[in-house]
């Protein structure tokens, strides 16, 4: 990839638009990201591939009166169909919640309650989260001080130290890292080389 080009535009309504174009080494366009920032702090962005197809959208709604935020990211496949979606909200007391659905979603999340919808596959990096894996959800989590709860058919992999796992019948977990607290009343647990727990 060669240098990106960045354009900043002030719109007549007072909002700002930033257009970031990324190029391959042969000079062809890899992606174009358009970010629109409203004067009230709300924002939206669209990412297109080099052929002009939308591959991702993001929206941010900020309610400064209620002290809340809502963020939505959607990823699309080559046919333009929704492939995965993650919604993130922060409520007035500061608690954060994330809901993930679809295939291949990736995000960095800290100190939130994170729900994997049924049949979801995703990767989350972050510390201090509580994860709920719904029916047949799977995922990889990299981080410390996380807590894991799951429904039947869930299968997840954890990399990082000081995590707490509750494992039951019909669930599978693969763990790598030190000082894990594991409470298992069934299920399938795999400890990778170097993993330790009690």
C-alpha positions in Angstrom: 0.0 0.0 0.0 1.3 3.5 -0.9 0.4 6.8 0.8 -3.2 7.5 1.5 -4.8 10.8 0.4 -7.0 12.7 2.8 -9.5 15.5 2.0 -11.4 17.5 4.6 -14.5 19.4 3.5 -16.7 21.8 5.5 -20.3 21.4 4.3 -22.8 24.3 4.1 -24.7 23.0 7.2 -21.6 23.2 9.4 -20.8 19.5 9.3 -17.4 18.1 8.3 -16.6 15.4 5.7 -13.3 13.6 5.5 -12.5 11.4 2.6 -9.6 9.0 3.0 -8.4 7.1 -0.1 -6.1 4.1 0.3 -4.1 2.8 -2.7 -2.4 -0.5 -3.6 1.3 -0.3 -4.6 0.3 -0.3 -8.3 -1.7 2.9 -7.8 -5.1 1.4 -8.0 -7.6 2.3 -5.3 -7.9 -0.2 -2.4 -10.7 1.6 -0.5 -12.4 5.0 0.0 -13.6 5.9 3.4 -16.0 8.9 3.8 -16.6 10.2 7.3 -19.3 12.7 8.0 -19.3 14.5 11.4 -22.3 16.5 12.3 -22.1 19.7 14.4 -23.8 18.0 17.3 -21.2 15.2 17.5 -23.1 12.5 15.5 -21.2 10.9 12.8 -21.5 8.4 9.9 -18.9 6.8 7.7 -19.0 4.6 4.6 -16.1 2.4 3.3 -16.1 1.4 -0.4 -13.7 -1.0 -2.1 -11.8 0.0 -5.3 -14.8 -1.0 -7.4 -17.1 1.4 -5.6 -19.0 -1.2 -3.6 -20.0 -0.4 0.0 -18.2 -2.9 2.2 -18.9 -1.3 5.6 -20.9 1.5 7.3 -20.7 3.1 10.7 -23.0 5.5 12.5 -22.6 7.3 15.8 -25.5 8.9 17.7 -24.6 11.1 20.7 -27.3 12.4 23.0 -25.4 14.8 25.2 -28.6 15.7 27.3 -29.1 12.0 28.3 -25.4 11.3 28.4 -25.8 8.3 26.0 -24.1 7.1 22.9 -25.1 4.5 20.3 -22.7 3.1 17.6 -23.6 0.7 14.8 -21.1 -0.9 12.4 -22.3 -3.1 9.5 -20.1 -5.2 7.2 -21.4 -6.4 3.8 -20.4 -9.3 1.5 -19.5 -9.1 -2.2 -23.3 -9.4 -3.1 -24.1 -6.4 -0.9 -25.8 -8.5 1.8 -25.3 -7.9 5.5 -22.5 -10.2 6.7 -22.1 -9.0 10.2 -23.2 -6.2 12.6 -22.1 -4.8 15.9 -24.0 -2.3 18.0 -22.4 -0.6 21.0 -24.3 1.6 23.5 -23.3 3.5 26.5 -26.1 4.4 28.9 -26.3 7.4 31.3 -24.7 5.6 34.2 -21.6 4.8 32.1 -22.4 1.1 31.5 -21.5 -0.2 28.1 -23.2 -2.9 26.0 -22.3 -4.6 22.7 -24.4 -6.9 20.5 -22.7 -8.9 17.8 -24.3 -10.9 15.0 -23.2 -12.5 11.7 -19.9 -13.8 10.5 -16.4 -12.4 10.7 -17.1 -9.3 12.9 -14.0 -7.9 14.6 -13.8 -5.1 17.2 -11.9 -3.7 20.2 -14.2 -3.5 23.3 -13.3 -2.6 26.9 -15.4 -2.9 30.1 -18.7 -3.8 28.4 -21.3 -6.6 28.4 -20.8 -8.3 25.0 -23.5 -10.6 23.6 -22.8 -13.0 20.7 -26.1 -13.7 18.9 -27.0 -17.3 17.9 -24.8 -18.7 15.2 -22.4 -15.7 15.3 -18.7 -15.9 14.7 -16.5 -13.0 15.7 -13.3 -11.8 17.2 -13.1 -9.3 20.1 -10.0 -7.8 21.6 -10.3 -6.1 25.0 -10.2 -6.3 28.8 -12.7 -6.2 31.6 -15.7 -7.5 29.5 -18.5 -9.9 30.3 -19.2 -12.2 27.4 -22.4 -14.1 26.7 -22.2 -16.6 23.8 -25.7 -17.6 22.7 -26.7 -20.9 21.0 -24.1 -22.1 18.6 -22.1 -18.9 18.7 -18.3 -19.0 18.4 -15.6 -16.5 18.8 -12.1 -15.7 19.7 -11.4 -13.2 22.6 -8.0 -11.7 23.3 -7.8 -9.9 26.6 -7.5 -10.0 30.4 -9.9 -9.9 33.3 -12.9 -11.1 31.2 -15.8 -13.3 32.3 -17.4 -15.9 30.0 -20.9 -17.4 30.0 -22.3 -19.5 27.2 -25.4 -21.4 26.0 -25.5 -24.9 24.5 -23.4 -25.3 21.4 -21.2 -22.3 22.1 -17.5 -22.7 21.2 -15.0 -20.0 22.1 -11.2 -19.5 22.4 -9.6 -17.3 25.0 -6.1 -15.8 24.8 -5.1 -13.7 27.8 -4.6 -13.9 31.6 -6.9 -13.7 34.7 -10.2 -14.6 32.9 -13.2 -16.3 34.6 -15.0 -19.0 32.7 -18.3 -20.8 33.5 -18.5 -24.0 31.4 -21.5 -26.3 31.2 -22.8 -29.2 29.1 -22.8 -28.7 25.3 -20.2 -25.9 25.4 -16.6 -25.9 24.3 -13.8 -23.6 25.3 -10.1 -23.5 24.4 -7.9 -21.5 26.8 -4.4 -20.0 26.7 -3.0 -17.8 29.4 -2.2 -17.9 33.1 -4.3 -17.6 36.2 -7.7 -18.6 34.7 -10.6 -19.3 37.0 -12.7 -22.1 35.5 -15.9 -23.5 36.9 -16.9 -26.4 34.8 -20.0 -28.7 35.4 -19.6 -30.3 32.0 -18.6 -29.3 28.5 -15.3 -29.6 26.6 -12.3 -27.7 27.9 -9.0 -27.5 26.2 -6.0 -25.9 27.9 -3.3 -24.9 25.4 0.4 -25.1 26.2 1.3 -22.6 28.9 -2.3 -22.2 30.2 -2.9 -22.4 33.9 -6.1 -22.2 35.9 -7.8 -23.2 39.1 
